[in-house]
Amino acid sequence: MLFFHAAIVSAESFINIVYILCTMPFVRKIKKHSGTYLALVESKWENGKPRQHVIKYLGKEVEGKAVRKVSTSDLKVTQVRRHLDVEIIDHLANELNLKQLLSTPALIFVYAQLLERPSINKMEEWLNETDILQALGIEKITTVQLYEALDKLQESDFSATETSIAQFFAVHEPKQSLVIDVTDTYFEGESIEEEPRRGKDGKVKRLIQIAIAVTQKNGFPIFHRIFPGNILGKKIFTEMIRTLVPLGYSGAILDRGFYSAKNIDDALALKLKLICGVVKDKHFKPILHGFDKEKLYRKENRVILRNTHVYCTSMPFKEGRLVVVYNPVAEVIKRERFYDKGGEEEDAAFLGFSLIYHNTDFDDVEVVRKYFEKDVVERSFKQLKGVLSLRPVRVWLKTHVEAHVKICFVAYAVLSLLQFKISKLDVSAVDALGILKNGYRVKLCDSKSGFEWDVILELTKLQEQMRNLVYKN
């Protein structure tokens, strides 16, 4: 409502204002038996009186909303973009507070790693096929800006990001023991002064090693470290436990590559609880020689694992216990391979045996299960190397290689959160992204009027279930 002060608005001016207001176009509802229609109308003075003239009909009102009527012959699709998978990833990123932790270009890398993994040089073109830029609130990104983002990510203090992610996941899984393992990945960059060496897959290339710590139940990534390709696992262990303790975790489950007497002593000094594989070196072979295999291979010593069964017993060792594990099935297989390679009978006596050290309150059976069923970290590496394309690293500079690993770590955090959210469904997070990929946003245009609007394609039942689970709580 407008108010006019009589002292400053003359009668002539008042009439002019009223005339302007009365002749301005406005939307009018026209009620008929078939429904309520919307029209853009304007008033024109005829014979001293205002009369309404329809400029154009806008459509029909349904449940209080305007519905535009467009002939299918006049309908054109002007744009199709990936929307649903972007929306889900963006929502999870918000839950993890990533938009406050990382720059927008870095987040573009994270989203791209999860959805498609295009090369940097093709990123601009690919982004136009998705709603990523809209979700992140920017209009465009250049290749130069993307390369600069890698440099800035490497220069930044990434520990703040890891700490924030760890604190978030601590809400969903209490802080207890972490599973720690190390893998290697090769790269092609000549700028890194690293001698080629043989990796676990037998290839001889330049390698870096990546150690990662994940939670025992859900495999949530807590932190990672990057090491040169020639560093031994025993030294990696020292760096990892230095990070583990300040985060509030009380212990770790580790592969035998981390074992050394000094590492055990260091862990005991920090009052950490460990379950760690032990290398069958010259110090432990006398212990195995003293075991009566027939007495060990009995029903009361049997431990049923997920894919096999083993037999175990233990003895006191370094403020804890040393568990001797015997796998008769593995022994048969390994003996045949050993003999084929010309192995001696004396060394064959140790085949099928493995050793585990622990200083926990668990009994032998629980320790053996926790150690041999620690595949959660192996699944993490599988996701990092496979789905997230950690290997091969398709950048050349050292800063870019290490920044790429950080991006993969964050992407895996998003992926593991998605897996946690949809755990009620018999679908992996990787397969879920493939299903969500088909949720498109389509821009339509009325060729007659030029009117444009967006439509989200109707979700399938499974897509709707996933979306509801992700948004729950």
C-alpha positions in Angstrom: 0.0 0.0 0.0 1.3 3.5 -0.9 0.8 6.6 1.2 1.1 10.1 -0.2 1.6 13.2 1.9 -1.0 15.8 0.8 1.3 18.7 1.5 3.8 17.7 -1.2 1.8 15.7 -3.8 -0.4 17.9 -6.0 -3.8 16.6 -7.3 -2.3 16.4 -10.9 0.7 14.4 -9.7 -1.6 12.1 -7.7 -3.7 11.4 -10.8 -0.6 10.6 -12.9 0.7 8.2 -10.3 -2.6 6.4 -10.1 -2.7 6.2 -13.9 0.8 4.6 -14.0 -0.1 2.1 -11.3 -3.4 1.1 -12.9 -1.8 0.5 -16.3 1.1 -1.7 -15.1 0.9 -5.4 -16.2 -0.1 -7.9 -13.5 -1.1 -11.5 -13.2 -4.8 -12.2 -12.9 -6.6 -15.4 -11.9 -9.4 -16.3 -14.3 -11.8 -18.8 -12.7 -13.7 -21.1 -15.1 -15.6 -24.4 -14.7 -12.5 -26.3 -15.9 -10.2 -24.7 -13.4 -8.3 -21.5 -12.5 -6.1 -20.0 -15.2 -3.4 -17.4 -15.0 -3.0 -14.6 -17.4 -0.7 -11.6 -17.7 -3.0 -8.6 -18.2 -2.7 -4.8 -18.5 -5.2 -2.0 -18.0 -6.0 0.4 -20.7 -8.2 3.5 -20.4 -11.2 3.4 -22.6 -13.9 6.1 -22.4 -12.5 7.3 -19.2 -12.5 3.9 -17.5 -9.8 1.2 -17.1 -10.4 -2.0 -19.0 -8.2 -5.2 -18.7 -6.6 -6.7 -21.8 -4.8 -10.1 -21.8 -1.2 -9.8 -22.9 -0.6 -13.6 -22.8 -1.9 -16.7 -20.9 0.6 -18.1 -18.5 -0.9 -21.5 -17.7 -3.2 -23.2 -15.2 -3.1 -23.1 -11.4 -2.9 -26.5 -9.8 -2.8 -26.8 -6.0 -1.8 -23.2 -5.7 1.1 -23.5 -8.2 1.3 -22.3 -11.8 1.5 -25.1 -14.4 2.5 -24.0 -17.8 0.7 -25.6 -20.8 3.1 -26.3 -23.6 2.5 -28.2 -26.8 4.8 -31.2 -27.2 5.6 -30.0 -30.7 6.9 -26.7 -29.3 9.0 -28.4 -26.5 12.8 -28.6 -26.9 15.5 -30.0 -24.7 18.3 -27.5 -24.5 20.5 -29.1 -21.9 21.0 -32.3 -19.9 23.2 -32.4 -16.9 24.2 -35.0 -14.2 22.4 -33.9 -11.1 21.4 -36.6 -8.6 24.9 -38.1 -8.0 26.3 -34.5 -7.7 23.5 -33.6 -5.3 24.3 -36.6 -3.1 28.0 -36.1 -3.1 27.5 -32.4 -2.3 25.3 -33.2 0.6 27.8 -35.6 2.1 30.6 -33.1 1.6 28.5 -30.6 3.5 28.1 -33.1 6.4 31.9 -33.6 6.5 32.3 -29.8 6.5 34.5 -30.0 3.4 33.5 -26.7 2.0 35.0 -25.0 5.0 38.1 -27.2 4.9 39.1 -27.1 1.2 39.1 -24.6 -1.5 36.4 -24.8 -4.2 38.9 -26.0 -6.9 40.1 -28.7 -4.6 36.5 -29.8 -4.0 36.0 -29.9 -7.8 38.8 -32.5 -7.9 37.2 -34.5 -5.1 33.8 -34.6 -6.8 35.4 -35.5 -10.1 37.4 -38.3 -8.5 34.2 -39.8 -7.2 32.1 -39.4 -10.3 34.2 -39.6 -13.5 37.9 -38.9 -13.0 38.5 -36.9 -16.2 42.0 -35.5 -16.9 42.7 -32.0 -15.8 42.9 -30.8 -19.4 39.4 -32.1 -20.1 37.9 -31.0 -16.8 36.3 -27.7 -18.0 34.4 -29.5 -20.8 33.3 -32.3 -18.5 32.1 -29.9 -15.8 29.6 -28.5 -18.2 27.9 -31.9 -18.3 27.3 -31.8 -14.5 25.8 -29.6 -11.8 29.1 -29.5 -9.9 29.8 -25.8 -10.6 26.2 -24.9 -9.6 26.5 -26.9 -6.4 29.7 -25.1 -5.5 28.4 -21.7 -6.4 30.8 -20.7 -9.2 30.3 -20.1 -12.9 33.5 -21.5 -14.4 36.9 -22.9 -13.6 40.0 -22.8 -15.8 42.7 -25.4 -16.3 45.3 -23.0 -14.9 43.2 -22.5 -11.7 42.9 -26.3 -11.3 46.7 -26.7 -11.5 47.2 -23.8 -9.0 44.7 -25.6 -6.7 47.0 -28.7 -6.6 50.0 -26.5 -5.6 47.9 -24.7 -2.9 46.6 -28.0 -1.5 50.1 -29.4 -1.1 51.3 -26.2 0.6 48.4 -26.1 3.0 48.2 -27.8 6.5 46.2 -30.9 5.6 46.3 -32.1 9.2 43.4 -29.8 10.0 41.3 -31.5 7.3 42.2 -35.0 8.6 41.5 -34.0 12.2 38.1 -32.6 11.3 37.2 -35.7 9.3 38.4 -37.9 12.2 36.2 -36.0 14.7 33.2 -36.4 12.4 33.6 -40.1 12.1 34.2 -40.5 15.9 30.5 -39.7 16.3 29.5 -42.7 14.2 32.2 -45.2 15.5 33.8 -44.9 19.0 37.5 -44.3 19.2 39.2 -47.7 19.8 41.8 -49.4 17.6 42.7 -48.4 14.0 43.7 -50.7 11.3 47.0 -49.5 9.7 48.5 -50.7 6.5 50.8 -49.4 3.7 50.6 -49.8 -0.1 52.7 -48.5 -2.9 51.7 -46.7 -6.1 53.7 -45.7 -9.0 53.9 -42.5 -10.9 55.5 -41.3 -14.2 56.9 -37.9 -13.2 60.5 -37.3 -13.9 60.7 -34.4 -11.4 60.8 -36.7 -8.4 64.3 -38.0 -7.6 63.2 -41.5 -6.8 65.0 -44.6 -8.1 62.6 -47.2 -9.7 62.0 -50.3 -7.7 59.9 -53.4 -7.9 56.4 -53.0 -6.5 54.0 -55.6 -5.1 52.6 -56.2 -8.6 56.1 -57.1 -9.9 56.5 -53.9 -12.0 59.7 -51.9 -11.8 58.7 -48.2 -11.6 59.1 -45.1 -9.5 57.1 -45.7 -6.4 55.7 -43.8 -3.4 54.3 -45.5 -0.3 51.0 -44.5 1.2 50.1 -45.6 4.8 46.5 -45.2 5.8 44.7 -45.7 9.1 41.0 -46.6 9.1 38.5 -47.5 11.7 38.1 -51.2 12.5 34.3 -51.6 11.9 33.3 -49.2 9.1 36.7 -48.4 7.5 36.3 -44.7 8.0 39.7 -43.0 6.9 41.3 -41.2 9.8 44.7 -40.1 8.5 47.3 -41.0 5.9 51.0 -40.4 5.3 53.1 -40.5 2.2 56.6 -42.0 2.2 59.4 -42.6 -0.3 59.3 -45.9 -2.0 62.4 -47.3 -0.2 61.3 -46.7 3.4 60.8 -49.8 5.5 57.5 -50.5 7.2 59.3 -50.6 10.5 60.1 -46.9 10.1 56.6 -46.0 8.8 55.2 -47.5 12.0 56.9 -44.9 14.1 55.4 -42.0 12.2 51.9 -43.5 12.2 51.8 -44.1 16.0 52.9 -40.5 16.6 49.8 -39.4 14.8 47.5 -42.1 16.3 48.0 -41.2 19.9 47.1 -37.4 19.8 43.8 -38.3 18.0 42.7 -40.3 21.0 42.9 -43.9 19.7 44.0 -46.5 22.1 45.5 -49.1 19.8 46.2 -50.5 16.3 46.0 -53.7 14.2 49.0 -53.9 11.9 50.4 -56.3 9.3 53.7 -58.1 10.0 55.7 -55.6 7.8 55.5 -53.1 10.7 56.9 -55.4 13.3 60.2 -54.9 15.1 61.2 -55.4 18.7 61.8 -51.6 19.0 58.4 -50.8 17.6 56.7 -53.0 20.2 58.7 -51.4 22.9 57.8 -47.9 21.7 54.1 -48.9 21.6 54.3 -50.3 25.1 55.9 -47.0 26.3 52.9 -45.1 24.9 50.5 -47.6 26.5 49.1 -48.6 23.2 47.2 -51.9 22.7 48.5 -53.7 19.6 47.6 -56.7 17.5 50.5 -57.1 15.1 51.8 -59.8 12.7 55.3 -61.0 13.4 57.9 -62.0 10.7 59.1 -65.6 11.0 62.8 -64.6 11.1 65.7 -66.3 12.8 64.7 -65.2 16.2 61.3 -67.0 16.0 62.1 -70.1 14.1 63.4 -71.9 17.2 60.0 -71.3 18.8 58.2 -72.9 15.8 60.7 -75.8 15.9 59.6 -76.5 19.5 56.0 -76.9 18.6 54.3 -80.3 18.3 52.1 -79.8 15.2 49.9 -82.8 16.1 49.1 -81.4 19.5 48.3 -78.0 18.0 46.1 -79.6 15.2 43.2 -80.4 17.5 39.6 -79.4 17.8 40.0 -77.5 21.0 42.5 -75.2 19.2 40.3 -74.6 16.2 39.3 -71.1 15.1 36.7 -70.7 12.4 37.3 -67.7 10.2 35.3 -66.2 7.4 36.8 -68.2 4.5 38.9 -70.8 6.3 39.8 -72.3 9.7 43.1 -72.3 11.6 44.5 -73.7 14.9 46.2 -71.6 17.5 47.9 -71.5 20.9 49.9 -68.8 22.7 52.7 -68.0 25.2 53.8 -65.0 27.2 56.0 -62.5 25.2 57.0 -58.8 25.8 54.3 -57.8 28.3 51.7 -59.5 26.1 51.4 -62.8 24.2 52.7 -64.4 21.1 50.0 -66.4 19.3 51.2 -69.3 17.1 48.7 -69.9 14.2 48.7 -73.0 12.0 46.7 -73.3 8.8 46.8 -76.8 7.4 45.0 -75.9 4.1 47.6 -73.1 3.5 50.4 -75.5 4.3 49.4 -78.0 1.6 49.2 -75.3 -1.1 52.4 -73.6 0.0 54.4 -76.9 0.2 53.6 -77.8 -3.4 54.7 -74.3 -4.6 57.8 -74.5 -2.4 58.8 -77.9 -3.7 58.2 -76.8 -7.3 60.8 -74.0 -6.7 63.4 -76.4 -5.3 62.9 -75.5 -1.6 64.6 -77.6 1.1 62.6 -79.8 3.5 64.1 -78.1 6.5 62.5 -74.7 5.5 59.2 -76.4 4.5 58.6 -77.1 8.2 57.5 -73.5 8.8 55.0 -73.4 6.0 51.4 -72.9 7.2 52.5 -71.2 10.4 52.1 -67.5 11.2 52.8 -65.4 14.3 50.8 -62.6 16.0 51.8 -60.5 18.9 49.2 -58.7 21.1 49.0 -57.0 24.5 45.2 -56.7 24.6 42.6 -58.2 26.9 41.2 -60.4 24.1 41.6 -64.2 24.1 43.6 -66.0 21.4 40.5 -66.7 19.3 39.4 -63.1 19.2 42.9 -61.8 18.4 43.2 -64.3 15.5 39.8 -63.2 14.1 40.6 -59.5 14.4 43.9 -59.9 12.7 43.0 -62.2 9.8 39.7 -60.4 9.2 41.2 -56.9 9.0 40.2 -56.7 5.4 38.6 -53.3 6.0 41.9 -51.6 5.3 42.4 -53.8 2.2 39.0 -52.7 0.9 40.1 -49.1 1.6 43.1 -49.5 -0.6 41.0 -51.3 -3.2 38.7 -48.2 -3.3 41.7 -45.8 -3.4 43.5 -47.7 -6.2 40.5 -48.8 -8.2 37.4 -46.7 -7.9 39.2 -43.5 -7.0 42.0 -44.1 -9.5 44.9 -43.6 -7.2 47.0 -45.6 -9.5 48.4 -44.6 -11.8 48.9 -41.0 -10.7 48.4 -38.9 -13.8 50.3 -35.9 -12.8 54.1 -35.3 -13.0 55.2 -32.8 -10.4 55.9 -34.0 -6.9 53.5 -31.4 -5.4 50.8 -32.6 -7.8 51.4 -36.3 -7.0 51.1 -35.7 -3.2 48.1 -33.4 -3.7 46.4 -36.0 -5.8 46.8 -38.5 -2.9 45.2 -36.1 -0.5 42.3 -35.6 -2.9 41.8 -39.4 -3.1 41.9 -39.5 0.7 39.1 -37.0 1.0 37.1 -38.7 -1.8 37.4 -41.9 0.1 36.0 -40.2 3.2 32.9 -39.2 1.2 32.6 -42.7 -0.3 32.9 -44.4 3.1 30.2 -42.1 4.5 27.9 -42.9 1.6 28.5 -46.7 2.3 27.6 -46.1 6.0 24.4 -44.2 5.0 23.1 -46.9 2.6 24.3 -49.9 4.7 20.7 -51.1 4.9 20.7 -51.7 1.2 22.5 -54.6 -0.5 24.4 -52.1 -2.6 28.1 -51.0 -2.4 28.8 -47.3 -2.4 30.6 -47.7 -5.7 27.6 -49.3 -7.4 25.3 -46.7 -5.8 27.2 -43.9 -7.6 26.6 -45.8 -10.8 22.9 -46.0 -10.1 22.7 -42.3 -9.1 24.5 -41.3 -12.3 21.3 -41.6 -14.3 19.5 -38.9 -12.3 19.6 -36.0 -14.7 18.4 -32.4 -14.7 16.9 -31.4 -18.0 16.4 -27.8 -19.2 13.3 -27.5 -21.4 12.3 -24.6 -23.7 9.0 -23.5 -25.2 10.1 -22.6 -28.7 7.1 -20.3 -29.2 7.4 -18.1 -26.1 11.1 -18.8 -25.4 10.2 -19.7 -21.8 12.7 -22.0 -20.1 12.5 -24.2 -17.0 14.3 -27.1 -15.4 13.0 -30.6 -14.7 14.5 -33.3 -12.6 13.8 -36.7 -14.1 11.6 -38.9 -12.0 13.7 -41.1 -9.6 13.6 -44.9 -9.7 12.5 -46.6 -6.5 16.1 -47.5 -5.7 17.4 -44.0 -6.3 14.7 -42.6 -4.1 15.6 -45.1 -1.3 19.3 -44.1 -1.5 18.4 -40.4 -1.5 16.2 -40.8 1.5 18.8 -42.8 3.4 21.5 -40.2 2.7 19.3 -37.3 3.8 18.0 -39.1 6.9 18.8 -37.2 10.1 
